[in-house]
Amino acid sequence: DAMVIQNPRYQVTQFGKPVTLSCSQTLNHNVMYWYQQKSSQAPKLLFHYYDKDFNNEADTPDNFQSRRPNTSFCFLDIRSPGLGDAAMYLCATSEERLAGTDTQYFGPGTRLTVL
Amino acid sequence: AQSVTQLDSQVPVFEEAPVELRCNYSSSVSVYLFWYVQYPNQGLQLLLKYLSGSTLVKGINGFEAEFNKSQTSFHLRKPSVHISDTAEYFCAVTEVVGADGLTFGKGTHLIIQP
């Protein structure tokens, strides 16, 4: 029944070592989002894909990239993780672009630790 | 740009007591409003949303929220809480036109005491 799946649930990486987080969905939704949630803070939108159209938030660091090879999968690449990138990373999907009228479905998140 | 303020980081409540979780927002344009719940080790789940119409919105698990435009608030309420309601609750907004993602508050941890 899992609809938005994130792997792994826990990821440990070293300072400066590239890391990739994975998200997949069984809902066939057009839109996929990545949020960063630091400890005791609000989830913050990093970027989203509408189909193959990539949309970056203005304040998302260049260190963060994303790929969406097909409808079902979306990846978050952190090229050179710093200690400040330790956070929970949440993937979400919605059927269409207008978040107001479409529900966003969230995965369980991947907790990233940077040593 | 919009912002969301959840004034209480933690709210302890006895089981079967009523609860209100406060949310205020700021925006220069019209917004849609949401409440999400996050149970331990799980993703965010939509509780309810306000798009238009009646200002009192009913959601899942017995929760409801009231939109107050003059006070720019969207407080969440439940008349009688259960142990299973222990979770993190997030208020969020998005612009009616042009926005794609959600802007979240910092969350309120609801702690139900037996």
Interface residues (C-beta under 8 A of the other chain):
Chain A: V4 Q6 V31 Y33 Y35 S40 Q41 A42 P43 K44 L45 H48 Y50 N55 E57 L90 A92 R97 L98 A99 G100 T101 T103 Q104 Y105 F106 G107 P108 G109
Chain B: V4 S9 Y32 Y36 N41 Q42 G43 L44 Q45 L46 K49 L51 F90 T94 E95 V96 A99 D100 G101 L102 T103 F104 G105 K106 G107
